[in-house]
Amino acid sequence: MVKVPADLAAELVDAGTATRVRMGRSPAREWVAVPRAGAPDEVRSLWARLVHVSYDHVTTGA
């Protein structure tokens, strides 16, 4: 689970790469669940990108 900008969250969900996380009754706009399925190098690459995007998003508000 990772917090990313809402537009990236929508892209990941639309591509089938992630699913929306529900917080209470509503799906969260910026939180997505990303499975670890796939080739190890691809999974590492995706998560490395998401961690950097998430860090920038929560520390700068970008």
mmCIF file of the N, C-alpha and C atoms, coordinates in Angstrom:
data_MODEL
# 
_entry.id   MODEL 
# 
loop_
_atom_site.group_PDB 
_atom_site.id 
_atom_site.type_symbol 
_atom_site.label_atom_id 
_atom_site.label_alt_id 
_atom_site.label_comp_id 
_atom_site.label_asym_id 
_atom_site.label_entity_id 
_atom_site.label_seq_id 
_atom_site.pdbx_PDB_ins_code 
_atom_site.Cartn_x 
_atom_site.Cartn_y 
_atom_site.Cartn_z 
_atom_site.occupancy 
_atom_site.B_iso_or_equiv 
_atom_site.pdbx_formal_charge 
_atom_site.auth_seq_id 
_atom_site.auth_comp_id 
_atom_site.auth_asym_id 
_atom_site.auth_atom_id 
_atom_site.pdbx_PDB_model_num 
ATOM 1   N N  . MET A 1 1  ? 0.855   -1.164  0.000   1.00 0.00 ? 1  MET A N  1 
ATOM 2   C CA . MET A 1 1  ? 0.000   0.000   0.000   1.00 0.00 ? 1  MET A CA 1 
ATOM 3   C C  . MET A 1 1  ? 0.900   1.226   0.000   1.00 0.00 ? 1  MET A C  1 
ATOM 4   N N  . VAL A 1 2  ? 0.513   2.208   -0.825  1.00 0.00 ? 2  VAL A N  1 
ATOM 5   C CA . VAL A 1 2  ? 1.344   3.395   -0.974  1.00 0.00 ? 2  VAL A CA 1 
ATOM 6   C C  . VAL A 1 2  ? 0.456   4.602   -1.290  1.00 0.00 ? 2  VAL A C  1 
ATOM 7   N N  . LYS A 1 3  ? 0.883   5.767   -0.800  1.00 0.00 ? 3  LYS A N  1 
ATOM 8   C CA . LYS A 1 3  ? 0.170   7.014   -1.089  1.00 0.00 ? 3  LYS A CA 1 
ATOM 9   C C  . LYS A 1 3  ? 0.906   7.733   -2.210  1.00 0.00 ? 3  LYS A C  1 
ATOM 10  N N  . VAL A 1 4  ? 0.178   8.009   -3.288  1.00 0.00 ? 4  VAL A N  1 
ATOM 11  C CA . VAL A 1 4  ? 0.737   8.698   -4.449  1.00 0.00 ? 4  VAL A CA 1 
ATOM 12  C C  . VAL A 1 4  ? -0.247  9.792   -4.866  1.00 0.00 ? 4  VAL A C  1 
ATOM 13  N N  . PRO A 1 5  ? 0.169   10.705  -5.742  1.00 0.00 ? 5  PRO A N  1 
ATOM 14  C CA . PRO A 1 5  ? -0.786  11.701  -6.222  1.00 0.00 ? 5  PRO A CA 1 
ATOM 15  C C  . PRO A 1 5  ? -2.016  11.027  -6.852  1.00 0.00 ? 5  PRO A C  1 
ATOM 16  N N  . ALA A 1 6  ? -3.157  11.672  -6.726  1.00 0.00 ? 6  ALA A N  1 
ATOM 17  C CA . ALA A 1 6  ? -4.421  11.093  -7.189  1.00 0.00 ? 6  ALA A CA 1 
ATOM 18  C C  . ALA A 1 6  ? -4.392  10.712  -8.662  1.00 0.00 ? 6  ALA A C  1 
ATOM 19  N N  . ASP A 1 7  ? -3.743  11.527  -9.504  1.00 0.00 ? 7  ASP A N  1 
ATOM 20  C CA . ASP A 1 7  ? -3.710  11.199  -10.933 1.00 0.00 ? 7  ASP A CA 1 
ATOM 21  C C  . ASP A 1 7  ? -2.906  9.935   -11.203 1.00 0.00 ? 7  ASP A C  1 
ATOM 22  N N  . LEU A 1 8  ? -1.805  9.743   -10.484 1.00 0.00 ? 8  LEU A N  1 
ATOM 23  C CA . LEU A 1 8  ? -1.026  8.514   -10.645 1.00 0.00 ? 8  LEU A CA 1 
ATOM 24  C C  . LEU A 1 8  ? -1.797  7.320   -10.098 1.00 0.00 ? 8  LEU A C  1 
ATOM 25  N N  . ALA A 1 9  ? -2.477  7.500   -8.983  1.00 0.00 ? 9  ALA A N  1 
ATOM 26  C CA . ALA A 1 9  ? -3.298  6.419   -8.431  1.00 0.00 ? 9  ALA A CA 1 
ATOM 27  C C  . ALA A 1 9  ? -4.327  5.968   -9.458  1.00 0.00 ? 9  ALA A C  1 
ATOM 28  N N  . ALA A 1 10 ? -4.976  6.919   -10.115 1.00 0.00 ? 10 ALA A N  1 
ATOM 29  C CA . ALA A 1 10 ? -5.975  6.588   -11.138 1.00 0.00 ? 10 ALA A CA 1 
ATOM 30  C C  . ALA A 1 10 ? -5.339  5.839   -12.303 1.00 0.00 ? 10 ALA A C  1 
ATOM 31  N N  . GLU A 1 11 ? -4.153  6.275   -12.729 1.00 0.00 ? 11 GLU A N  1 
ATOM 32  C CA . GLU A 1 11 ? -3.446  5.589   -13.821 1.00 0.00 ? 11 GLU A CA 1 
ATOM 33  C C  . GLU A 1 11 ? -3.122  4.149   -13.447 1.00 0.00 ? 11 GLU A C  1 
ATOM 34  N N  . LEU A 1 12 ? -2.623  3.945   -12.232 1.00 0.00 ? 12 LEU A N  1 
ATOM 35  C CA . LEU A 1 12 ? -2.266  2.598   -11.787 1.00 0.00 ? 12 LEU A CA 1 
ATOM 36  C C  . LEU A 1 12 ? -3.490  1.694   -11.718 1.00 0.00 ? 12 LEU A C  1 
ATOM 37  N N  . VAL A 1 13 ? -4.595  2.227   -11.230 1.00 0.00 ? 13 VAL A N  1 
ATOM 38  C CA . VAL A 1 13 ? -5.835  1.450   -11.137 1.00 0.00 ? 13 VAL A CA 1 
ATOM 39  C C  . VAL A 1 13 ? -6.365  1.146   -12.537 1.00 0.00 ? 13 VAL A C  1 
ATOM 40  N N  . ASP A 1 14 ? -6.388  2.144   -13.404 1.00 0.00 ? 14 ASP A N  1 
ATOM 41  C CA . ASP A 1 14 ? -6.883  1.946   -14.775 1.00 0.00 ? 14 ASP A CA 1 
ATOM 42  C C  . ASP A 1 14 ? -6.053  0.920   -15.538 1.00 0.00 ? 14 ASP A C  1 
ATOM 43  N N  . ALA A 1 15 ? -4.743  0.879   -15.268 1.00 0.00 ? 15 ALA A N  1 
ATOM 44  C CA . ALA A 1 15 ? -3.854  -0.071  -15.942 1.00 0.00 ? 15 ALA A CA 1 
ATOM 45  C C  . ALA A 1 15 ? -3.940  -1.469  -15.341 1.00 0.00 ? 15 ALA A C  1 
ATOM 46  N N  . GLY A 1 16 ? -4.624  -1.599  -14.202 1.00 0.00 ? 16 GLY A N  1 
ATOM 47  C CA . GLY A 1 16 ? -4.712  -2.898  -13.540 1.00 0.00 ? 16 GLY A CA 1 
ATOM 48  C C  . GLY A 1 16 ? -3.492  -3.235  -12.701 1.00 0.00 ? 16 GLY A C  1 
ATOM 49  N N  . THR A 1 17 ? -2.633  -2.251  -12.497 1.00 0.00 ? 17 THR A N  1 
ATOM 50  C CA . THR A 1 17 ? -1.415  -2.445  -11.715 1.00 0.00 ? 17 THR A CA 1 
ATOM 51  C C  . THR A 1 17 ? -1.683  -2.375  -10.223 1.00 0.00 ? 17 THR A C  1 
ATOM 52  N N  . ALA A 1 18 ? -2.746  -1.664  -9.841  1.00 0.00 ? 18 ALA A N  1 
ATOM 53  C CA . ALA A 1 18 ? -3.064  -1.454  -8.425  1.00 0.00 ? 18 ALA A CA 1 
ATOM 54  C C  . ALA A 1 18 ? -4.575  -1.450  -8.232  1.00 0.00 ? 18 ALA A C  1 
ATOM 55  N N  . THR A 1 19 ? -4.973  -1.535  -6.975  1.00 0.00 ? 19 THR A N  1 
ATOM 56  C CA . THR A 1 19 ? -6.386  -1.404  -6.618  1.00 0.00 ? 19 THR A CA 1 
ATOM 57  C C  . THR A 1 19 ? -6.514  -0.289  -5.588  1.00 0.00 ? 19 THR A C  1 
ATOM 58  N N  . ARG A 1 20 ? -7.657  0.354   -5.583  1.00 0.00 ? 20 ARG A N  1 
ATOM 59  C CA . ARG A 1 20 ? -7.907  1.417   -4.604  1.00 0.00 ? 20 ARG A CA 1 
ATOM 60  C C  . ARG A 1 20 ? -8.008  0.823   -3.205  1.00 0.00 ? 20 ARG A C  1 
ATOM 61  N N  . VAL A 1 21 ? -7.531  1.561   -2.238  1.00 0.00 ? 21 VAL A N  1 
ATOM 62  C CA . VAL A 1 21 ? -7.643  1.172   -0.836  1.00 0.00 ? 21 VAL A CA 1 
ATOM 63  C C  . VAL A 1 21 ? -8.885  1.860   -0.278  1.00 0.00 ? 21 VAL A C  1 
ATOM 64  N N  . ARG A 1 22 ? -9.671  1.127   0.472   1.00 0.00 ? 22 ARG A N  1 
ATOM 65  C CA . ARG A 1 22 ? -10.864 1.704   1.101   1.00 0.00 ? 22 ARG A CA 1 
ATOM 66  C C  . ARG A 1 22 ? -10.517 2.117   2.525   1.00 0.00 ? 22 ARG A C  1 
ATOM 67  N N  . MET A 1 23 ? -10.805 3.368   2.827   1.00 0.00 ? 23 MET A N  1 
ATOM 68  C CA . MET A 1 23 ? -10.639 3.892   4.180   1.00 0.00 ? 23 MET A CA 1 
ATOM 69  C C  . MET A 1 23 ? -12.049 4.170   4.689   1.00 0.00 ? 23 MET A C  1 
ATOM 70  N N  . GLY A 1 24 ? -12.546 3.306   5.529   1.00 0.00 ? 24 GLY A N  1 
ATOM 71  C CA . GLY A 1 24 ? -13.936 3.442   5.949   1.00 0.00 ? 24 GLY A CA 1 
ATOM 72  C C  . GLY A 1 24 ? -14.851 2.985   4.834   1.00 0.00 ? 24 GLY A C  1 
ATOM 73  N N  . ARG A 1 25 ? -15.792 3.830   4.464   1.00 0.00 ? 25 ARG A N  1 
ATOM 74  C CA . ARG A 1 25 ? -16.773 3.462   3.436   1.00 0.00 ? 25 ARG A CA 1 
ATOM 75  C C  . ARG A 1 25 ? -16.354 3.838   2.021   1.00 0.00 ? 25 ARG A C  1 
ATOM 76  N N  . SER A 1 26 ? -15.428 4.751   1.898   1.00 0.00 ? 26 SER A N  1 
ATOM 77  C CA . SER A 1 26 ? -15.078 5.267   0.573   1.00 0.00 ? 26 SER A CA 1 
ATOM 78  C C  . SER A 1 26 ? -13.677 4.851   0.146   1.00 0.00 ? 26 SER A C  1 
ATOM 79  N N  . PRO A 1 27 ? -13.492 4.662   -1.163  1.00 0.00 ? 27 PRO A N  1 
ATOM 80  C CA . PRO A 1 27 ? -12.134 4.402   -1.644  1.00 0.00 ? 27 PRO A CA 1 
ATOM 81  C C  . PRO A 1 27 ? -11.291 5.670   -1.510  1.00 0.00 ? 27 PRO A C  1 
ATOM 82  N N  . ALA A 1 28 ? -10.064 5.506   -1.089  1.00 0.00 ? 28 ALA A N  1 
ATOM 83  C CA . ALA A 1 28 ? -9.160  6.642   -0.929  1.00 0.00 ? 28 ALA A CA 1 
ATOM 84  C C  . ALA A 1 28 ? -8.624  7.055   -2.301  1.00 0.00 ? 28 ALA A C  1 
ATOM 85  N N  . ARG A 1 29 ? -8.590  8.346   -2.570  1.00 0.00 ? 29 ARG A N  1 
ATOM 86  C CA . ARG A 1 29 ? -8.137  8.834   -3.882  1.00 0.00 ? 29 ARG A CA 1 
ATOM 87  C C  . ARG A 1 29 ? -6.643  8.640   -4.094  1.00 0.00 ? 29 ARG A C  1 
ATOM 88  N N  . GLU A 1 30 ? -5.863  8.747   -3.036  1.00 0.00 ? 30 GLU A N  1 
ATOM 89  C CA . GLU A 1 30 ? -4.409  8.731   -3.186  1.00 0.00 ? 30 GLU A CA 1 
ATOM 90  C C  . GLU A 1 30 ? -3.747  7.451   -2.683  1.00 0.00 ? 30 GLU A C  1 
ATOM 91  N N  . TRP A 1 31 ? -4.499  6.543   -2.120  1.00 0.00 ? 31 TRP A N  1 
ATOM 92  C CA . TRP A 1 31 ? -3.928  5.312   -1.579  1.00 0.00 ? 31 TRP A CA 1 
ATOM 93  C C  . TRP A 1 31 ? -4.274  4.141   -2.484  1.00 0.00 ? 31 TRP A C  1 
ATOM 94  N N  . VAL A 1 32 ? -3.252  3.369   -2.867  1.00 0.00 ? 32 VAL A N  1 
ATOM 95  C CA . VAL A 1 32 ? -3.470  2.189   -3.695  1.00 0.00 ? 32 VAL A CA 1 
ATOM 96  C C  . VAL A 1 32 ? -2.698  1.005   -3.126  1.00 0.00 ? 32 VAL A C  1 
ATOM 97  N N  . ALA A 1 33 ? -3.213  -0.170  -3.411  1.00 0.00 ? 33 ALA A N  1 
ATOM 98  C CA . ALA A 1 33 ? -2.527  -1.413  -3.059  1.00 0.00 ? 33 ALA A CA 1 
ATOM 99  C C  . ALA A 1 33 ? -1.910  -1.966  -4.333  1.00 0.00 ? 33 ALA A C  1 
ATOM 100 N N  . VAL A 1 34 ? -0.625  -2.259  -4.267  1.00 0.00 ? 34 VAL A N  1 
ATOM 101 C CA . VAL A 1 34 ? 0.099   -2.768  -5.425  1.00 0.00 ? 34 VAL A CA 1 
ATOM 102 C C  . VAL A 1 34 ? 0.622   -4.155  -5.081  1.00 0.00 ? 34 VAL A C  1 
ATOM 103 N N  . PRO A 1 35 ? 0.146   -5.196  -5.775  1.00 0.00 ? 35 PRO A N  1 
ATOM 104 C CA . PRO A 1 35 ? 0.611   -6.545  -5.471  1.00 0.00 ? 35 PRO A CA 1 
ATOM 105 C C  . PRO A 1 35 ? 2.074   -6.732  -5.870  1.00 0.00 ? 35 PRO A C  1 
ATOM 106 N N  . ARG A 1 36 ? 2.699   -7.708  -5.258  1.00 0.00 ? 36 ARG A N  1 
ATOM 107 C CA . ARG A 1 36 ? 4.100   -8.000  -5.562  1.00 0.00 ? 36 ARG A CA 1 
ATOM 108 C C  . ARG A 1 36 ? 4.236   -9.029  -6.675  1.00 0.00 ? 36 ARG A C  1 
ATOM 109 N N  . ALA A 1 37 ? 3.180   -9.263  -7.420  1.00 0.00 ? 37 ALA A N  1 
ATOM 110 C CA . ALA A 1 37 ? 3.210   -10.259 -8.490  1.00 0.00 ? 37 ALA A CA 1 
ATOM 111 C C  . ALA A 1 37 ? 4.002   -9.737  -9.684  1.00 0.00 ? 37 ALA A C  1 
ATOM 112 N N  . GLY A 1 38 ? 4.635   -10.651 -10.387 1.00 0.00 ? 38 GLY A N  1 
ATOM 113 C CA . GLY A 1 38 ? 5.376   -10.289 -11.588 1.00 0.00 ? 38 GLY A CA 1 
ATOM 114 C C  . GLY A 1 38 ? 6.835   -10.665 -11.465 1.00 0.00 ? 38 GLY A C  1 
ATOM 115 N N  . ALA A 1 39 ? 7.578   -10.332 -12.499 1.00 0.00 ? 39 ALA A N  1 
ATOM 116 C CA . ALA A 1 39 ? 9.014   -10.608 -12.512 1.00 0.00 ? 39 ALA A CA 1 
ATOM 117 C C  . ALA A 1 39 ? 9.684   -9.769  -11.423 1.00 0.00 ? 39 ALA A C  1 
ATOM 118 N N  . PRO A 1 40 ? 10.585  -10.378 -10.654 1.00 0.00 ? 40 PRO A N  1 
ATOM 119 C CA . PRO A 1 40 ? 11.213  -9.656  -9.535  1.00 0.00 ? 40 PRO A CA 1 
ATOM 120 C C  . PRO A 1 40 ? 11.821  -8.309  -9.920  1.00 0.00 ? 40 PRO A C  1 
ATOM 121 N N  . ASP A 1 41 ? 12.510  -8.241  -11.054 1.00 0.00 ? 41 ASP A N  1 
ATOM 122 C CA . ASP A 1 41 ? 13.118  -6.967  -11.459 1.00 0.00 ? 41 ASP A CA 1 
ATOM 123 C C  . ASP A 1 41 ? 12.064  -5.907  -11.756 1.00 0.00 ? 41 ASP A C  1 
ATOM 124 N N  . GLU A 1 42 ? 10.951  -6.320  -12.373 1.00 0.00 ? 42 GLU A N  1 
ATOM 125 C CA . GLU A 1 42 ? 9.876   -5.372  -12.677 1.00 0.00 ? 42 GLU A CA 1 
ATOM 126 C C  . GLU A 1 42 ? 9.202   -4.886  -11.396 1.00 0.00 ? 42 GLU A C  1 
ATOM 127 N N  . VAL A 1 43 ? 8.999   -5.799  -10.461 1.00 0.00 ? 43 VAL A N  1 
ATOM 128 C CA . VAL A 1 43 ? 8.369   -5.435  -9.185  1.00 0.00 ? 43 VAL A CA 1 
ATOM 129 C C  . VAL A 1 43 ? 9.258   -4.460  -8.426  1.00 0.00 ? 43 VAL A C  1 
ATOM 130 N N  . ARG A 1 44 ? 10.554  -4.751  -8.357  1.00 0.00 ? 44 ARG A N  1 
ATOM 131 C CA . ARG A 1 44 ? 11.495  -3.848  -7.674  1.00 0.00 ? 44 ARG A CA 1 
ATOM 132 C C  . ARG A 1 44 ? 11.516  -2.474  -8.329  1.00 0.00 ? 44 ARG A C  1 
ATOM 133 N N  . SER A 1 45 ? 11.522  -2.456  -9.647  1.00 0.00 ? 45 SER A N  1 
ATOM 134 C CA . SER A 1 45 ? 11.554  -1.194  -10.379 1.00 0.00 ? 45 SER A CA 1 
ATOM 135 C C  . SER A 1 45 ? 10.292  -0.373  -10.120 1.00 0.00 ? 45 SER A C  1 
ATOM 136 N N  . LEU A 1 46 ? 9.144   -1.029  -10.164 1.00 0.00 ? 46 LEU A N  1 
ATOM 137 C CA . LEU A 1 46 ? 7.882   -0.334  -9.897  1.00 0.00 ? 46 LEU A CA 1 
ATOM 138 C C  . LEU A 1 46 ? 7.867   0.217   -8.483  1.00 0.00 ? 46 LEU A C  1 
ATOM 139 N N  . TRP A 1 47 ? 8.228   -0.618  -7.502  1.00 0.00 ? 47 TRP A N  1 
ATOM 140 C CA . TRP A 1 47 ? 8.189   -0.161  -6.112  1.00 0.00 ? 47 TRP A CA 1 
ATOM 141 C C  . TRP A 1 47 ? 9.218   0.934   -5.846  1.00 0.00 ? 47 TRP A C  1 
ATOM 142 N N  . ALA A 1 48 ? 10.383  0.857   -6.471  1.00 0.00 ? 48 ALA A N  1 
ATOM 143 C CA . ALA A 1 48 ? 11.383  1.917   -6.298  1.00 0.00 ? 48 ALA A CA 1 
ATOM 144 C C  . ALA A 1 48 ? 10.810  3.243   -6.791  1.00 0.00 ? 48 ALA A C  1 
ATOM 145 N N  . ARG A 1 49 ? 10.160  3.205   -7.942  1.00 0.00 ? 49 ARG A N  1 
ATOM 146 C CA . ARG A 1 49 ? 9.537   4.420   -8.487  1.00 0.00 ? 49 ARG A CA 1 
ATOM 147 C C  . ARG A 1 49 ? 8.440   4.934   -7.561  1.00 0.00 ? 49 ARG A C  1 
ATOM 148 N N  . LEU A 1 50 ? 7.579   4.035   -7.098  1.00 0.00 ? 50 LEU A N  1 
ATOM 149 C CA . LEU A 1 50 ? 6.464   4.452   -6.249  1.00 0.00 ? 50 LEU A CA 1 
ATOM 150 C C  . LEU A 1 50 ? 6.936   5.013   -4.912  1.00 0.00 ? 50 LEU A C  1 
ATOM 151 N N  . VAL A 1 51 ? 7.978   4.438   -4.351  1.00 0.00 ? 51 VAL A N  1 
ATOM 152 C CA . VAL A 1 51 ? 8.513   4.946   -3.079  1.00 0.00 ? 51 VAL A CA 1 
ATOM 153 C C  . VAL A 1 51 ? 9.025   6.374   -3.255  1.00 0.00 ? 51 VAL A C  1 
ATOM 154 N N  . HIS A 1 52 ? 9.747   6.626   -4.335  1.00 0.00 ? 52 HIS A N  1 
ATOM 155 C CA . HIS A 1 52 ? 10.261  7.976   -4.576  1.00 0.00 ? 52 HIS A CA 1 
ATOM 156 C C  . HIS A 1 52 ? 9.129   8.972   -4.825  1.00 0.00 ? 52 HIS A C  1 
ATOM 157 N N  . VAL A 1 53 ? 8.154   8.576   -5.630  1.00 0.00 ? 53 VAL A N  1 
ATOM 158 C CA . VAL A 1 53 ? 7.012   9.456   -5.904  1.00 0.00 ? 53 VAL A CA 1 
ATOM 159 C C  . VAL A 1 53 ? 6.246   9.735   -4.616  1.00 0.00 ? 53 VAL A C  1 
ATOM 160 N N  . SER A 1 54 ? 6.031   8.688   -3.824  1.00 0.00 ? 54 SER A N  1 
ATOM 161 C CA . SER A 1 54 ? 5.297   8.840   -2.573  1.00 0.00 ? 54 SER A CA 1 
ATOM 162 C C  . SER A 1 54 ? 6.031   9.776   -1.613  1.00 0.00 ? 54 SER A C  1 
ATOM 163 N N  . TYR A 1 55 ? 7.325   9.586   -1.475  1.00 0.00 ? 55 TYR A N  1 
ATOM 164 C CA . TYR A 1 55 ? 8.117   10.435  -0.578  1.00 0.00 ? 55 TYR A CA 1 
ATOM 165 C C  . TYR A 1 55 ? 8.021   11.900  -1.012  1.00 0.00 ? 55 TYR A C  1 
ATOM 166 N N  . ASP A 1 56 ? 8.210   12.142  -2.299  1.00 0.00 ? 56 ASP A N  1 
ATOM 167 C CA . ASP A 1 56 ? 8.104   13.515  -2.802  1.00 0.00 ? 56 ASP A CA 1 
ATOM 168 C C  . ASP A 1 56 ? 6.710   14.085  -2.556  1.00 0.00 ? 56 ASP A C  1 
ATOM 169 N N  . HIS A 1 57 ? 5.705   13.263  -2.774  1.00 0.00 ? 57 HIS A N  1 
ATOM 170 C CA . HIS A 1 57 ? 4.315   13.704  -2.622  1.00 0.00 ? 57 HIS A CA 1 
ATOM 171 C C  . HIS A 1 57 ? 4.004   14.101  -1.176  1.00 0.00 ? 57 HIS A C  1 
ATOM 172 N N  . VAL A 1 58 ? 4.411   13.300  -0.227  1.00 0.00 ? 58 VAL A N  1 
ATOM 173 C CA . VAL A 1 58 ? 4.055   13.594  1.165   1.00 0.00 ? 58 VAL A CA 1 
ATOM 174 C C  . VAL A 1 58 ? 4.970   14.633  1.810   1.00 0.00 ? 58 VAL A C  1 
ATOM 175 N N  . THR A 1 59 ? 6.178   14.809  1.287   1.00 0.00 ? 59 THR A N  1 
ATOM 176 C CA . THR A 1 59 ? 7.079   15.791  1.901   1.00 0.00 ? 59 THR A CA 1 
ATOM 177 C C  . THR A 1 59 ? 6.984   17.170  1.264   1.00 0.00 ? 59 THR A C  1 
ATOM 178 N N  . THR A 1 60 ? 6.569   17.233  0.008   1.00 0.00 ? 60 THR A N  1 
ATOM 179 C CA . THR A 1 60 ? 6.494   18.536  -0.661  1.00 0.00 ? 60 THR A CA 1 
ATOM 180 C C  . THR A 1 60 ? 5.069   18.942  -0.997  1.00 0.00 ? 60 THR A C  1 
ATOM 181 N N  . GLY A 1 61 ? 4.146   18.008  -0.875  1.00 0.00 ? 61 GLY A N  1 
ATOM 182 C CA . GLY A 1 61 ? 2.766   18.301  -1.233  1.00 0.00 ? 61 GLY A CA 1 
ATOM 183 C C  . GLY A 1 61 ? 2.550   18.357  -2.730  1.00 0.00 ? 61 GLY A C  1 
ATOM 184 N N  . ALA A 1 62 ? 3.513   17.836  -3.478  1.00 0.00 ? 62 ALA A N  1 
ATOM 185 C CA . ALA A 1 62 ? 3.414   17.872  -4.953  1.00 0.00 ? 62 ALA A CA 1 
ATOM 186 C C  . ALA A 1 62 ? 2.461   16.834  -5.475  1.00 0.00 ? 62 ALA A C  1 
# 
